[in-house]
Amino acid sequence: MRTLVVVPMLLTSEAEVEAQVSGLEVHYLGNRQGDVRFALLSDWLDAPTETMPGDDDVLAAASTAIDRLNERHGEAPDGGARFLLLHRKRRWNEGEHCWMGWERKRGKLHELNAWLRGDGGESCTT
């Protein structure tokens, strides 16, 4: 059975991205049997604006690191990427008076499930 292992994270720095990607690879190395795929489910840090300087660089580093894992370990058994990066944009939160990931970790998982069902989850991007 196809399984998705998801690691929620905040994109804070390129060093943190490398640490999380390294951890994702360790999860894979301990679970090579079956059609298991591994994803980083990321949000930005809370911010006063929707985008912040450096956002694109950290996201690009995460994407490159995931691509590197896919090149190193190859496709999943049924084809397609074994490692994924699913990222959400910031949304304005009136209660917190800042731009942030909707509902933080609970929201990440809620939107991931909607995205997997093809039922919304439009803020999850690969």
Secondary structure, 3 states (H helix, E strand, C coil): CCEEEEEEEEECCHHHHHHHHHHHHHHHHCCCCCCEEEEEEEEECCECCCCCCCHHHHHHHHHHHHHHHHHHHCCCCCCCCCEEEEEECCEEECCCCEEECCCHHHHHHHHHHHHHHCCCCCCEEC
